[in-house]
Amino acid sequence: MAKSKKKLLVTTSTFPRFKEDAVPARFVLQLCEQFTDRYAVSVLTPHDPGAQFREKFGEIEVFRFPYFYPTSKEILCDGRGILPNMRGSFLGKIQLPSLLGCEYFHVRRLIHTLRPDIIHSHWAIPQGLCAALAQPKMLPHILTIHSSDLHTLRRIPMGRAILRYVSTHCHTIFFVSSYLKNMFTQIVPDASCTLKVLPMGVDHPFFGRTTTSPAPKWHLLYIGKMYAVKGVTHLIEAMNLLSRSLPQLKLTLVGDGEDRPKLEVQARTFDPEGTIISFTGQVAHEKLPEYLRSADALIVPSIITKHQETEGMPTVILEALATGTPVLASLVGGLTDAVIHGKNGLLFRHSDPADLAEKIMEFYAQQLWRTMPDTARNSAKKYAWPEIGRHYTEAFETTC
């Protein structure tokens, strides 16, 4: 008789709304898929208009809870991020307390009905807090901190107390970068739980291999959301600085967000016909390898905002490296965990278009587009999903 699987309950505010969804990042789903051999995996995530309240993604049972009525007006968890959806939106602001209350209720309900052996929460708020409040004392809790949750808790009233409370109800906390772990230990220096650094993973077979080009493509790529912390305005300004010295250089911006309209206006001030910079909008996840293979390098120009917020570890960096596409990234947050200057990419000062332009010139002058792809791909092997899943599974097994 086959041994029954242990039950894993995953809580997250970022999860595909349907199987082909291109808007929310897919890393939580991809991580869950690593556990289905050993665990019966259930996911609890906020509902979004048009999504089903309950469905299966392969072997993964997905529960979506409503948090505002009518549900057609739910706007917080559509994949663009809770904080961006709250900014400038009265409706978004009034939905936050409802989201917290409804999540707490549904976590408690699923703990009672599913009787999981372990809870894995993504983001300290609201998921980590709700799980900490709802869990029975003996139910193990693993938390993954991604970035925005830690930055938010650091600056809001009672944020540090909330983080301390959540940490006392965790067996292990994973951080997607060493930068986030260091920030956490400054806030909670005496945490009793286990702290580990482990980024999200990458699907190596899916992203495939880029063959070395005999000549540069003169094509750079940005993939990501378009709001302040991403620093896209500085990338556009760098392209402006290079438009005379490297007139053949092109840039494709893949993604969407609240800053896109003003970024398009900025680009058209020196590129009125759109021959240098093109905006594609959101693209399907299945097309990302094609875009990455078409470029000489991926540019990640993230900044540190006036609120001292920055990136944890964008998964697109790992995806680019797995494809063999070098990465030019700013010196912020967790980006330096993966990008090794002079090996698989180059690093530049954040919020400094001139330094970025200089690094792009260096990239082409030294023919790094030719020498870096193999090193880039090799550097991404340790981020393969099976390897990341193994580390999480080891943490699960020590708790239950």
C-alpha positions as CSV (number, residue, x, y, z in Angstrom):
1,M,0.0,0.0,0.0
2,A,1.4,3.4,-1.1
3,K,2.4,5.7,1.7
4,S,0.1,8.8,1.8
5,K,1.9,12.1,1.1
6,K,2.3,14.8,3.8
7,K,0.2,17.9,3.2
8,L,1.8,21.3,2.4
9,L,-0.2,24.5,2.5
10,V,1.4,27.4,0.5
11,T,0.1,31.0,1.0
12,T,1.0,33.7,-1.5
13,S,-0.3,36.9,-3.0
14,T,1.4,36.2,-6.4
15,F,0.2,33.3,-8.4
16,P,-1.0,32.8,-12.0
17,R,-4.7,33.7,-12.4
18,F,-5.0,31.1,-15.1
19,K,-2.5,28.6,-16.6
20,E,-1.3,30.8,-19.5
21,D,-1.2,34.0,-17.4
22,A,1.7,36.2,-18.3
23,V,1.2,39.0,-15.7
24,P,2.1,37.6,-12.2
25,A,5.5,36.1,-11.8
26,R,5.3,32.3,-12.0
27,F,8.1,31.4,-9.5
28,V,5.7,30.4,-6.6
29,L,4.0,28.0,-9.0
30,Q,7.3,26.6,-10.2
31,L,8.6,26.1,-6.7
32,C,5.4,24.3,-5.7
33,E,5.9,22.0,-8.6
34,Q,9.1,20.8,-7.0
35,F,7.2,19.4,-4.0
36,T,4.5,17.4,-5.6
37,D,6.4,14.1,-5.5
38,R,6.6,14.2,-1.7
39,Y,3.7,16.5,-0.7
40,A,0.1,17.0,-1.5
41,V,0.4,20.7,-2.3
42,S,-2.5,23.2,-1.7
43,V,-2.1,26.9,-2.5
44,L,-4.2,29.7,-1.0
45,T,-4.0,33.0,-2.9
46,P,-6.3,36.1,-3.2
47,H,-9.0,36.0,-5.9
48,D,-8.8,38.2,-9.0
49,P,-11.7,39.0,-11.3
50,G,-12.0,36.4,-14.0
51,A,-10.1,33.7,-12.1
52,Q,-11.7,30.6,-10.7
53,F,-12.2,30.3,-7.0
54,R,-10.9,26.7,-7.0
55,E,-9.0,24.8,-9.7
56,K,-6.0,22.4,-10.2
57,F,-2.7,23.2,-11.7
58,G,-1.5,19.7,-12.4
59,E,-1.3,18.1,-9.0
60,I,-1.5,21.4,-7.2
61,E,-4.9,22.4,-5.6
62,V,-5.5,26.1,-5.8
63,F,-7.9,28.0,-3.5
64,R,-8.6,31.7,-4.3
65,F,-10.4,33.6,-1.6
66,P,-12.6,36.7,-2.2
67,Y,-11.6,39.8,-0.2
68,F,-13.9,42.5,-1.6
69,Y,-17.5,42.7,-2.8
70,P,-18.4,42.8,-5.5
71,T,-15.5,40.6,-6.5
72,S,-15.3,42.4,-9.9
73,K,-13.9,45.4,-8.1
74,E,-10.9,43.5,-6.5
75,I,-7.7,45.2,-7.7
76,L,-4.9,44.5,-5.2
77,C,-3.6,41.2,-6.4
78,D,-3.7,41.3,-10.2
79,G,0.0,40.6,-10.6
80,R,1.3,44.2,-10.6
81,G,2.0,44.2,-6.9
82,I,-0.1,45.2,-3.9
83,L,1.8,48.4,-3.1
84,P,1.7,49.8,-6.7
85,N,-2.0,49.0,-6.9
86,M,-2.6,50.9,-3.6
87,R,-0.7,54.1,-4.7
88,G,-3.1,56.7,-6.0
89,S,-6.1,54.4,-5.6
90,F,-8.7,55.0,-2.8
91,L,-10.3,51.7,-3.7
92,G,-7.0,49.9,-3.3
93,K,-6.4,51.4,0.1
94,I,-9.7,50.4,1.5
95,Q,-9.3,46.9,0.2
96,L,-6.1,46.2,2.2
97,P,-7.8,45.7,5.6
98,S,-10.3,43.5,4.0
99,L,-7.5,41.5,2.3
100,L,-5.8,40.9,5.7
101,G,-9.0,39.9,7.5
102,C,-10.2,37.6,4.7
103,E,-6.8,35.9,4.4
104,Y,-6.6,35.3,8.1
105,F,-10.1,33.7,8.0
106,H,-9.3,31.5,5.0
107,V,-5.9,30.4,6.4
108,R,-7.7,29.3,9.6
109,R,-10.4,27.5,7.6
110,L,-7.9,25.6,5.4
111,I,-5.8,24.6,8.5
112,H,-9.0,23.1,10.0
113,T,-10.3,21.4,6.8
114,L,-7.0,20.3,5.1
115,R,-5.0,19.7,8.3
116,P,-1.7,20.4,6.7
117,D,1.6,19.1,8.1
118,I,3.4,22.4,7.3
119,I,2.7,25.9,6.1
120,H,4.9,27.8,3.6
121,S,4.2,31.5,3.4
122,H,5.6,33.8,0.7
123,W,6.1,37.4,1.9
124,A,6.0,38.4,5.6
125,I,2.9,40.5,5.1
126,P,0.1,39.6,4.6
127,Q,0.8,35.9,4.3
128,G,3.4,35.4,7.0
129,L,1.5,37.4,9.5
130,C,-1.8,35.7,8.8
131,A,-0.2,32.3,9.0
132,A,1.5,33.2,12.3
133,L,-1.8,34.4,13.8
134,A,-3.8,31.4,12.5
135,Q,-1.5,28.5,13.0
136,P,-1.8,26.0,15.9
137,K,1.4,26.1,18.1
138,M,2.7,22.8,16.8
139,L,2.2,23.4,13.1
140,P,5.5,24.1,11.4
141,H,5.8,27.4,9.5
142,I,8.4,28.2,6.8
143,L,8.5,31.8,5.5
144,T,10.1,33.2,2.3
145,I,10.9,36.9,2.3
146,H,11.2,38.4,-1.2
147,S,11.8,42.1,-0.8
148,S,8.9,44.5,-0.8
149,D,7.5,42.9,2.5
150,L,10.7,43.6,4.4
151,H,11.1,47.2,3.1
152,T,7.5,47.9,4.0
153,L,7.7,46.5,7.5
154,R,10.9,48.5,8.1
155,R,9.2,51.8,7.7
156,I,5.6,51.5,8.8
157,P,4.4,51.9,12.4
158,M,4.7,48.6,14.3
159,G,6.4,47.1,11.3
160,R,9.4,45.9,13.3
161,A,7.2,44.4,16.0
162,I,5.2,42.6,13.4
163,L,8.3,41.2,11.9
164,R,9.6,40.0,15.2
165,Y,6.2,38.4,16.0
166,V,6.2,36.6,12.7
167,S,9.8,35.4,13.1
168,T,8.9,33.8,16.5
169,H,6.3,31.7,14.7
170,C,8.7,30.4,12.0
171,H,10.9,27.4,12.0
172,T,13.0,28.7,9.0
173,I,13.0,32.0,7.1
174,F,14.4,32.0,3.5
175,F,15.6,35.2,1.9
176,V,16.0,35.5,-1.8
177,S,19.3,37.5,-1.4
178,S,22.0,38.1,1.2
179,Y,21.1,41.7,1.2
180,L,17.6,40.9,2.6
181,K,19.0,38.6,5.2
182,N,21.4,41.3,6.4
183,M,18.5,43.8,6.6
184,F,16.4,41.4,8.6
185,T,19.2,40.8,11.1
186,Q,19.5,44.5,11.7
187,I,15.8,44.7,12.5
188,V,15.5,41.4,14.4
189,P,19.1,40.7,15.7
190,D,18.0,38.0,18.1
191,A,15.8,35.9,15.9
192,S,15.6,32.4,17.2
193,C,14.5,30.7,13.9
194,T,16.9,29.4,11.2
195,L,17.9,32.0,8.6
196,K,18.9,30.9,5.1
197,V,19.7,32.7,1.8
198,L,18.2,31.0,-1.3
199,P,16.9,32.7,-4.4
200,M,14.0,31.5,-6.5
201,G,15.0,29.1,-9.3
202,V,15.1,28.9,-13.1
203,D,13.9,26.3,-15.6
204,H,17.1,25.5,-17.5
205,P,15.5,23.2,-20.1
206,F,12.9,25.8,-20.9
207,F,15.4,28.7,-21.3
208,G,17.8,26.6,-23.4
209,R,21.1,27.7,-24.7
210,T,22.2,30.8,-26.6
211,T,24.7,30.0,-29.4
212,T,27.6,32.4,-29.5
213,S,27.1,35.0,-32.2
214,P,29.9,35.7,-34.7
215,A,29.0,39.4,-34.5
216,P,27.2,41.6,-32.0
217,K,23.4,42.0,-32.4
218,W,23.6,45.6,-31.1
219,H,20.5,44.8,-29.2
220,L,19.9,45.3,-25.4
221,L,16.9,44.1,-23.4
222,Y,14.9,45.0,-20.3
223,I,12.3,42.7,-18.9
224,G,10.2,43.7,-15.9
225,K,7.6,46.0,-14.4
226,M,7.8,49.7,-15.0
227,Y,7.7,51.7,-11.8
228,A,10.2,53.8,-9.8
229,V,12.4,51.1,-8.2
230,K,13.1,49.5,-11.5
231,G,15.1,52.5,-12.7
232,V,14.0,52.3,-16.3
233,T,14.2,56.0,-16.7
234,H,18.0,55.9,-16.2
235,L,18.3,53.2,-18.8
236,I,16.4,55.3,-21.4
237,E,18.7,58.3,-20.5
238,A,21.8,56.0,-21.0
239,M,20.4,55.1,-24.5
240,N,20.1,58.9,-25.2
241,L,23.7,59.4,-24.2
242,L,24.8,56.6,-26.6
243,S,22.5,57.5,-29.5
244,R,25.3,59.3,-31.3
245,S,28.3,57.2,-30.4
246,L,26.5,53.9,-31.0
247,P,23.7,54.8,-33.5
248,Q,23.2,51.1,-34.4
249,L,22.3,50.1,-30.8
250,K,18.7,49.2,-30.1
251,L,16.8,48.6,-26.8
252,T,13.6,46.6,-26.3
253,L,11.6,47.2,-23.1
254,V,9.4,44.2,-22.2
255,G,6.8,44.7,-19.5
256,D,4.2,47.2,-18.3
257,G,3.4,49.3,-15.2
258,E,2.3,52.7,-13.9
259,D,5.4,54.5,-15.2
260,R,5.1,53.3,-18.8
261,P,3.3,56.3,-20.3
262,K,5.9,58.8,-19.0
263,L,8.8,56.5,-20.0
264,E,7.4,56.4,-23.6
265,V,7.3,60.2,-23.6
266,Q,10.9,60.3,-22.3
267,A,12.1,57.9,-25.1
268,R,10.3,59.8,-27.8
269,T,12.1,63.1,-27.0
270,F,15.2,61.8,-28.7
271,D,13.7,58.8,-30.6
272,P,10.5,60.2,-32.1
273,E,10.1,57.4,-34.6
274,G,10.7,54.6,-32.1
275,T,13.7,53.2,-34.1
276,I,16.0,53.0,-31.1
277,I,13.7,52.0,-28.2
278,S,10.6,49.8,-28.6
279,F,8.0,49.0,-26.0
280,T,6.4,45.6,-26.3
281,G,4.1,45.6,-23.3
282,Q,3.6,42.4,-21.4
283,V,4.5,39.2,-23.2
284,A,3.7,35.5,-22.6
285,H,6.1,33.7,-20.4
286,E,6.7,31.2,-23.2
287,K,8.2,33.9,-25.3
288,L,10.9,35.1,-22.8
289,P,13.6,32.7,-24.1
290,E,13.1,34.1,-27.6
291,Y,13.5,37.7,-26.4
292,L,16.6,36.8,-24.3
293,R,18.3,35.0,-27.1
294,S,17.7,38.0,-29.4
295,A,19.8,40.3,-27.2
296,D,23.5,40.8,-26.5
297,A,22.7,41.6,-22.8
298,L,19.9,42.1,-20.3
299,I,20.0,45.4,-18.5
300,V,18.7,45.6,-14.9
301,P,18.9,49.3,-13.8
302,S,17.2,49.0,-10.4
303,I,17.6,51.9,-8.0
304,I,17.3,52.7,-4.3
305,T,14.2,54.8,-3.8
306,K,13.7,57.8,-1.5
307,H,12.2,55.3,1.0
308,Q,15.4,53.2,0.8
309,E,13.6,50.4,-1.1
310,T,15.3,48.3,-3.7
311,E,15.3,44.9,-5.3
312,G,15.7,41.5,-3.6
313,M,16.6,39.2,-6.5
314,P,14.7,39.6,-9.8
315,T,14.2,36.2,-11.2
316,V,14.8,37.5,-14.7
317,I,18.5,37.8,-13.9
318,L,18.6,34.0,-13.3
319,E,16.6,33.4,-16.5
320,A,19.0,35.5,-18.6
321,L,22.0,33.8,-17.2
322,A,20.5,30.3,-17.8
323,T,20.0,31.4,-21.4
324,G,23.6,32.5,-21.7
325,T,22.7,36.1,-21.9
326,P,25.1,38.4,-19.9
327,V,23.6,40.8,-17.4
328,L,24.4,44.5,-16.8
329,A,23.0,45.3,-13.4
330,S,23.1,48.1,-10.9
331,L,24.9,47.8,-7.6
332,V,21.9,47.5,-5.4
333,G,20.1,44.9,-3.2
334,G,20.6,41.3,-4.1
335,L,21.7,41.8,-7.7
336,T,25.3,41.3,-6.8
337,D,24.6,37.8,-5.5
338,A,24.2,36.6,-9.0
339,V,26.0,39.1,-11.3
340,I,29.7,38.8,-11.0
341,H,31.5,41.8,-12.5
342,G,33.6,40.9,-15.4
343,K,32.5,37.2,-15.4
344,N,28.8,36.9,-16.3
345,G,28.0,40.6,-16.6
346,L,29.0,44.1,-15.5
347,L,27.9,46.2,-12.5
348,F,27.2,49.9,-12.6
349,R,26.3,52.6,-10.1
350,H,22.5,52.9,-9.6
351,S,20.7,56.1,-10.8
352,D,23.7,57.0,-12.9
353,P,22.9,56.9,-16.6
354,A,26.5,58.0,-17.5
355,D,28.0,55.1,-15.7
356,L,25.6,52.7,-17.3
357,A,26.4,54.1,-20.8
358,E,30.1,53.7,-20.0
359,K,29.6,50.0,-19.1
360,I,27.6,49.4,-22.3
361,M,30.5,50.9,-24.3
362,E,32.9,48.7,-22.4
363,F,30.7,45.6,-23.0
364,Y,30.9,46.1,-26.8
365,A,34.5,47.5,-26.9
366,Q,35.9,44.4,-25.1
367,Q,33.6,42.0,-27.0
368,L,32.1,40.7,-23.8
369,W,29.0,39.7,-25.8
370,R,31.3,37.0,-27.3
371,T,33.2,35.8,-24.1
372,M,30.6,35.9,-21.4
373,P,27.7,33.6,-22.5
374,D,29.3,30.3,-21.5
375,T,30.3,31.7,-18.1
376,A,26.8,33.2,-17.6
377,R,25.1,29.9,-18.3
378,N,27.5,27.9,-16.0
379,S,26.9,30.4,-13.2
380,A,23.1,29.8,-13.3
381,K,23.4,26.0,-12.8
382,K,23.2,26.2,-9.1
383,Y,19.8,28.0,-9.4
384,A,18.1,25.1,-11.3
385,W,14.6,24.5,-9.8
386,P,15.4,20.9,-8.7
387,E,18.3,22.2,-6.7
388,I,16.3,25.0,-5.1
389,G,13.5,22.6,-4.4
390,R,15.9,20.2,-2.6
391,H,17.0,22.9,-0.2
392,Y,13.3,23.7,0.7
393,T,12.4,20.1,1.0
394,E,15.3,19.6,3.5
395,A,13.9,22.4,5.6
396,F,10.4,20.9,5.4
397,E,11.7,17.5,6.5
398,T,13.4,18.9,9.6
399,T,10.2,20.4,10.8
400,C,7.6,17.6,10.4
